[in-house]
Amino acid sequence: ISYKKGINLSHKYIAQIYKQKSMIDSAILYYQLGILDIQDDFDQLAQFYGEIGNLYRLTGYYSAALEAGLMLKELVESNKTEVNNFQVYIPYYLML
């Protein structure tokens, strides 16, 4: 595993821990750090955008949730990833 990939996975796992502890702001921060650290792993980016969008939706920040959903939608429609491609429209457009 490369150094960059390891750091990115660390951000992902720390964010998941904060999410489980209902520390949503901290979870969002670590997902955002993961997005900043890795720009060439589109599958990982899609997962991070999906998680951030869901967390924003849960906290009531619907405009931020929509923005994350649109970033995920852009990744899927440009065929850069197939992660979450069947879930893009359901959580972000029908749940708002």
Secondary structure as GFF3:
##gff-version 3
##sequence-region A 1 96
A	DSSP	alpha_helix	3	20	.	.	.	ID=ss1
A	DSSP	alpha_helix	24	37	.	.	.	ID=ss2
A	DSSP	alpha_helix	42	59	.	.	.	ID=ss3
A	DSSP	alpha_helix	62	77	.	.	.	ID=ss4
A	DSSP	alpha_helix	89	89	.	.	.	ID=ss5
A	DSSP	pi_helix	90	94	.	.	.	ID=ss6
###
